[in-house]
Amino acid sequence: MDRQPVLVATKGPLEGARFPVGSDGITIGRDPDCVVVLDDANVSRFHARLVFHNAAIWVQDAGSRNGVFLNEKRVVRHKQFGPGDELVVGDHAFTLELDPLQQDPSLTGAPVPRPTEPSQASRLVWVGVVAALAAVAMWAALR
């Protein structure tokens, strides 16, 4: 992919904030370990996640009580999220934009950031992603 997907807050206290969606995806919720932390009583600790899979961004409800909505429809399992779509979590709205990829800093002589250890939330997200993908594969095999 020659463009970087970016989650952009369009409504709520984070309006204008931009969150690049990397290969680890993004977690959304009230918990401080989430990438997008929403201080909102209508948002669960781990409310939703964005997953980067097969060159597409997918939205998953992480078992929230109040739901996740994509283009005014509740996300039941997972839905593909593309530019121009509106994602609503609690009183917050987001859209997806595709930004040009930045040049590799190692080619410019700038210091290259060292990778950090994945957080517990990231590990839990991947466990959920693997379980969801396995369930989808089993469902497809049974059809």
Secondary structure per residue as TSV (DSSP state, phi and psi in degrees):
chain	resnum	aa	ss	phi	psi
A	1	M	-	360.0	130.9
A	2	D	-	-96.7	7.1
A	3	R	E	-132.2	147.0
A	4	Q	E	-94.7	119.0
A	5	P	E	-69.6	137.1
A	6	V	E	-133.5	126.6
A	7	L	E	-82.6	125.5
A	8	V	E	-119.2	124.7
A	9	A	E	-74.4	125.0
A	10	T	E	-112.3	-12.8
A	11	K	E	-151.0	139.5
A	12	G	S	111.5	-178.8
A	13	P	T	-61.0	-23.8
A	14	L	T	-91.9	9.1
A	15	E	T	-46.7	128.8
A	16	G	T	94.4	-16.0
A	17	A	-	-68.8	145.4
A	18	R	E	-124.8	133.4
A	19	F	E	-128.1	105.1
A	20	P	E	-61.8	137.8
A	21	V	-	-98.1	104.7
A	22	G	-	-88.8	-171.8
A	23	S	T	-65.8	-21.0
A	24	D	T	-82.4	-7.2
A	25	G	-	77.4	-162.6
A	26	I	E	-141.3	138.8
A	27	T	E	-104.2	144.8
A	28	I	E	-128.5	130.1
A	29	G	E	170.6	-172.7
A	30	R	S	-82.0	-22.7
A	31	D	S	-65.0	136.8
A	32	P	T	-61.9	-18.7
A	33	D	T	-77.6	-11.1
A	34	C	S	-71.4	152.1
A	35	V	S	-69.6	-44.8
A	36	V	E	-107.0	106.4
A	37	V	E	-96.5	121.4
A	38	L	-	-114.1	115.9
A	39	D	-	-85.5	85.4
A	40	D	-	-151.0	125.2
A	41	A	T	-63.1	-19.4
A	42	N	T	-86.7	2.6
A	43	V	S	-112.4	133.2
A	44	S	-	-74.2	164.8
A	45	R	T	-56.6	-50.8
A	46	F	T	-119.5	93.8
A	47	H	-	-89.0	-47.6
A	48	A	E	-151.7	168.2
A	49	R	E	-146.2	150.1
A	50	L	E	-108.1	132.4
A	51	V	E	-120.9	132.6
A	52	F	E	-94.3	112.0
A	53	H	E	-146.5	132.1
A	54	N	T	52.4	46.8
A	55	A	T	60.2	26.4
A	56	A	E	-137.7	158.6
A	57	I	E	-103.3	130.2
A	58	W	E	-118.3	140.5
A	59	V	E	-101.4	134.1
A	60	Q	E	-129.1	136.3
A	61	D	E	-79.0	129.0
A	62	A	-	-90.6	27.6
A	63	G	S	90.2	27.8
A	64	S	-	-69.6	156.9
A	65	R	S	-78.8	-39.6
A	66	N	S	-96.6	-3.2
A	67	G	-	86.0	167.7
A	68	V	E	-125.1	135.8
A	69	F	E	-122.5	131.2
A	70	L	E	-119.2	116.4
A	71	N	T	53.2	47.2
A	72	E	T	68.2	10.3
A	73	K	E	-116.4	135.6
A	74	R	E	-67.6	135.2
A	75	V	-	-83.0	116.3
A	76	V	S	-90.5	-53.1
A	77	R	S	-110.0	-75.5
A	78	H	E	-156.1	150.0
A	79	K	E	-138.4	146.2
A	80	Q	E	-73.8	138.7
A	81	F	E	-118.9	119.4
A	82	G	-	-126.5	171.4
A	83	P	T	-56.1	136.8
A	84	G	T	92.5	-16.3
A	85	D	-	-77.0	153.7
A	86	E	E	-114.5	125.1
A	87	L	E	-105.9	129.1
A	88	V	E	-121.7	127.2
A	89	V	E	-129.6	113.3
A	90	G	T	59.9	-128.0
A	91	D	T	-96.7	20.7
A	92	H	E	-117.6	139.9
A	93	A	E	-122.9	147.9
A	94	F	E	-139.5	157.2
A	95	T	E	-132.8	170.3
A	96	L	E	-114.1	131.5
A	97	E	E	-121.7	155.7
A	98	L	E	-113.4	112.1
A	99	D	E	-97.7	149.1
A	100	P	E	-60.2	142.6
A	101	L	-	-65.0	143.6
A	102	Q	-	-79.4	150.4
A	103	Q	-	-65.5	144.1
A	104	D	-	-58.5	121.4
A	105	P	G	-62.5	-23.5
A	106	S	G	-69.0	-19.7
A	107	L	G	-84.3	-16.8
A	108	T	T	-100.6	-4.9
A	109	G	T	87.3	-2.2
A	110	A	-	-73.4	153.1
A	111	P	-	-62.0	139.8
A	112	V	-	-95.0	124.6
A	113	P	-	-65.6	142.9
A	114	R	-	-81.2	143.0
A	115	P	-	-65.3	147.3
A	116	T	-	-105.5	160.8
A	117	E	-	-67.4	135.4
A	118	P	-	-63.7	144.2
A	119	S	-	-75.7	166.5
A	120	Q	H	-59.7	-38.8
A	121	A	H	-62.7	-40.1
A	122	S	H	-63.0	-41.8
A	123	R	H	-63.3	-42.3
A	124	L	H	-64.9	-36.9
A	125	V	H	-61.0	-46.4
A	126	W	H	-67.3	-34.5
A	127	V	H	-62.1	-43.6
A	128	G	H	-64.6	-39.7
A	129	V	H	-63.9	-46.1
A	130	V	H	-62.9	-42.6
A	131	A	H	-63.5	-42.2
A	132	A	H	-65.0	-42.7
A	133	L	H	-65.7	-37.5
A	134	A	H	-64.8	-41.4
A	135	A	H	-64.4	-41.5
A	136	V	H	-64.0	-42.2
A	137	A	H	-63.8	-41.5
A	138	M	H	-65.3	-42.6
A	139	W	H	-61.5	-43.4
A	140	A	H	-65.1	-37.4
A	141	A	H	-68.8	-31.1
A	142	L	H	-81.3	-15.5
A	143	R	-	-72.1	360.0
